[in-house]
């Protein structure tokens, strides 16, 4: 089987690659989105890119939610005044 991220052949557990991300040479986080149904990744790529990428997406989602709530509270306060 071939890993859809590193393209190396591997044997063993097949991991879902959704959520993979890594830092570019410029230090920016690049989120990978172009996986096809049936794509799998090796354990090494799962540890290095998929799990950290999913955690990054969770933190990003939580941050966006908190920002939205803060904006709504500010708007509510302004509407009262």
C-alpha positions as CSV (number, residue, x, y, z in Angstrom):
1,X,0.0,0.0,0.0
2,X,1.2,3.5,-0.7
3,X,0.9,6.5,1.7
4,X,-1.0,9.4,0.0
5,X,1.2,11.9,1.9
6,X,4.8,10.8,1.6
7,X,4.2,8.4,-1.3
8,X,6.2,5.6,0.4
9,X,5.1,2.0,0.4
10,X,4.0,0.7,3.8
11,X,2.4,-2.3,5.5
12,X,0.3,-2.4,8.5
13,X,-2.5,-0.1,9.9
14,X,-4.1,2.2,7.3
15,X,-4.8,5.7,8.7
16,X,-7.3,8.2,7.5
17,X,-5.3,11.2,6.3
18,X,-8.1,13.8,6.7
19,X,-6.8,16.8,8.7
20,X,-3.2,16.6,7.7
21,X,-1.3,19.9,7.9
22,X,2.3,21.0,8.0
23,X,4.4,24.2,8.2
24,X,5.7,25.6,4.9
25,X,9.3,27.0,4.6
26,X,7.8,30.4,5.5
27,X,6.5,29.0,8.7
28,X,2.8,29.2,7.6
29,X,0.5,26.3,8.3
30,X,-0.8,24.5,5.2
31,X,-3.9,22.5,5.6
32,X,-4.3,19.6,3.2
33,X,-7.7,19.2,1.7
34,X,-7.4,17.2,-1.5
35,X,-7.7,13.6,-0.4
36,X,-9.7,11.1,-2.4
37,X,-12.0,8.5,-0.9
38,X,-9.9,5.5,0.0
39,X,-6.7,7.4,0.5
40,X,-4.6,6.2,3.4
41,X,-1.5,7.3,5.2
42,X,1.3,5.5,7.0
43,X,1.8,5.6,10.8
44,X,4.7,8.1,10.5
45,X,2.7,10.6,8.5
46,X,-0.2,10.1,10.8
47,X,2.0,11.0,13.8
48,X,3.8,13.9,12.0
49,X,1.1,15.6,10.0
50,X,-2.4,14.2,10.6
51,X,-2.8,14.2,14.4
52,X,-1.1,17.7,14.8
53,X,-3.1,19.0,11.9
54,X,-6.4,17.8,13.5
55,X,-5.4,19.4,16.8
56,X,-4.5,22.7,15.0
57,X,-8.0,22.6,13.3
58,X,-9.7,22.1,16.6
59,X,-7.8,25.0,18.2
60,X,-8.6,27.2,15.1
61,X,-12.2,26.3,15.3
62,X,-12.4,27.1,19.1
63,X,-10.6,30.4,18.5
64,X,-13.0,31.3,15.7
65,X,-16.0,30.4,17.9
66,X,-14.7,32.5,20.8
67,X,-14.0,35.5,18.4
68,X,-17.6,35.2,17.0
69,X,-19.1,35.1,20.6
70,X,-17.0,38.2,21.6
71,X,-18.1,40.1,18.5
72,X,-21.8,39.2,19.2
73,X,-21.4,40.4,22.8
74,X,-19.8,43.7,21.7
75,X,-22.6,44.3,19.2
76,X,-25.2,43.5,21.8
77,X,-23.6,46.1,24.2
78,X,-23.4,48.7,21.4
79,X,-27.1,48.1,20.5
80,X,-28.1,48.8,24.1
81,X,-26.3,52.1,24.2
